[in-house]
């Protein structure tokens, strides 16, 4: 399976090509089908990453959501 970044990059190219509007209907349908598959792959990758983050944030058997900013080191915001 391609990496998330590769899927996202290809998906962006497909969207740009479809937005131009100068593709045949058959080619547009092929691009749309490929885009839907890539979108599903990206969604799956994000869900897996989210699951891993939740596991890392578990404390004492309870999920403790934390704001992204609270994870950074003090002073990082000043950079």
N, C-alpha and C positions, 0 to 999 in steps of 0.2 A: 504494500500500500504506500502511495506517495506521502511525503511529509506534509503536515498541515500548511506550511508556508508555500510549498509547491502547488498544492491544491488551490489555495487562496489566490496565488498569482495567476494561475491558469483561468480561474473563475473571473478574475478582474479583466483578463484579456477577452474572454467570451462576452462579457457584458459590454465592453467597449465596442467590439465588433458588431454586436446586435444593435447597439444604440446608433451606429452609423446608418443603419437601415438600407444598405446597398447589397444585402445578401439575398440569395434566392430563398424561396419558401422552404425547399427541401434542406438547404444548408442551415437555415435558421432553426429548423426543427432538430437537426442533428446537434447543433450548438446548444440548443435549449436542453435536450436530453443529457448531453455531457455535463452541462452546468448543473442540472438537478442532481446528478450522481456526485459531482464534486461538492455541491452544497451539503449533501447528506454525509459525505466523508468528513467535511470540515466540522459539521455539527457533532458527529461522533467523537472527533478529536477533542473538541471543546468540552464535551460531556465527560470524557475520560480525564481530562486535565482538572476539571472541576471536582471530580471524585477524589483525585489524588490530593488536591488542596484541602478538601474537607477532612481527609484522613490525617493530613499533617496538622490540622488545626484542632483535632480531637484532644480533649484533656479530661482525664478522669471519667472516660466513657461518655462524656457529654460534648456535643459540638458547641464550641464557643466562637461564634462569628466575630471577626475582628475587621475593623476598617483597614483598607490598604495602607493608608498613611501611617497607621500605628505600627506597621511592620517595619517601616524604614528606620534607619538609625537617626538619632538626634543630630541636627545640623545638615542632613541631606536636603531638606527643603530650602535651605539658604543657597544651595549651589545652583 
